[in-house]
C-alpha cells in the first residue's frame, strides 16, 4: 500500500501533467511558445466570498484554504492561458447585508466569476447581484435547497458543488429508517438554512409516510434547549434530527446528555463542524451526518489533497474537511470549464455556457466531474456521492465499512 506522502506526490504529478496538457491544448497557436504573448499576459481575477472571521469561520476558512491550495497548483503549471489566477477575497462575516455589499464590490472589481458562500441566508440575499450582472457564482459550501432553485435553470448563473439539503435530508432519513428510528424530533434554527432544512426533512419523512413527532424552532445563540428536549422525549422521539450551523448543535447534544436521554443525534453536514464535535465533547460521540468527503487517504487524489493541505497550512487536522475539499474542487471545475472557451473571451454568458457544457473530465477530491452542470441542472452533487459519517473519538469517520470500501472509487454524477 502506498504511504500518504508517496501517494500524494504521485497524484500531484498527475494533476500537474493534466493541467499542463489542458493549458497547451487551449492556447492559440500564435501564443504557444511566443515570449511576447507571455510578457503581455495579465492576471485572471476570481472572486471568493465567505465568512473568514466570526462565528462561521470554522468552515469559511477551510473553504478559503482549499480554494487557495487549488489556485497555487494551477498557477504552478501556468495558470489560465499564461495568466496567473488572482483571488479577490471578501469576508462576509456570515452577515447577509455585508455579503450583499461585498458581492456588489466584486462586480465592480471585474472578477470573471465568484466562488463562495457558506451560509444559506447570506447567499440568498446576494443571488440577485450575480444573476442580474450575469456573473457566474459557484457555491462550494452553502447547502440550502432554494439557492439553485430561485431562477429558471436555463437562465440561472447560480451553480453549486456542495450537496443540496434536498439530497442530504432524504439520504439521512433513509439511513435512520433503515436503523429503525422512525419517531423523529426535528430541531431547526430560525435562519434560512434551518427553515429550508426543516422543509426538506419533513418532505423526506412524508415520502416514507412519516411525520415528525415533535418540531422545535430556536434562534441562533440559544444556550438551553432543555424544555424543548423534554417535550421531544415526551412525544416518544427515538432520534433527534438537528438543522443548525453553529454551537446550537452542541447545545442539543449536551441537553440530551443532561437529561440522560440516550437517543441518537443525526443531521446534515454541519454535525461534522468543530462547534459540534469540540463543543459537545462526549455528548457528540456517535452522531451521524451526510458527507461528501471524509479526511482519509482512500485514494491517491485524496492523499494528494490532504498532504498538500497539511504542508501548505502546517496543520495535522482540517477543521471541516468537506468545506476545504469542495472549495478546492470548485476552483478546478471552474478553470477546466474556462479552457473550453474558444478565443479566451471570458464574458459571463460564455463562462455560463462553458460550465454547462461537457469539457475535460476533472478527477476531483469529492467526485469525478465529467459534466457537473447543464442548462437544466445547476447542482453538481447527486445523492450517490454521499456517505454517512459518524463522530468517533472526536473525529469524523465512515459510519459503515462498506462506505469506506466504496470510497476507494470516486463517485460520478448520476
Order of alpha helices (4+ residues) and beta strands (2+ residues): alpha-alpha-beta-alpha-beta-alpha-beta-alpha-beta-beta-alpha-beta-alpha-beta-alpha-beta-alpha-beta-alpha-beta-alpha-alpha-alpha-beta-beta-beta-beta-alpha
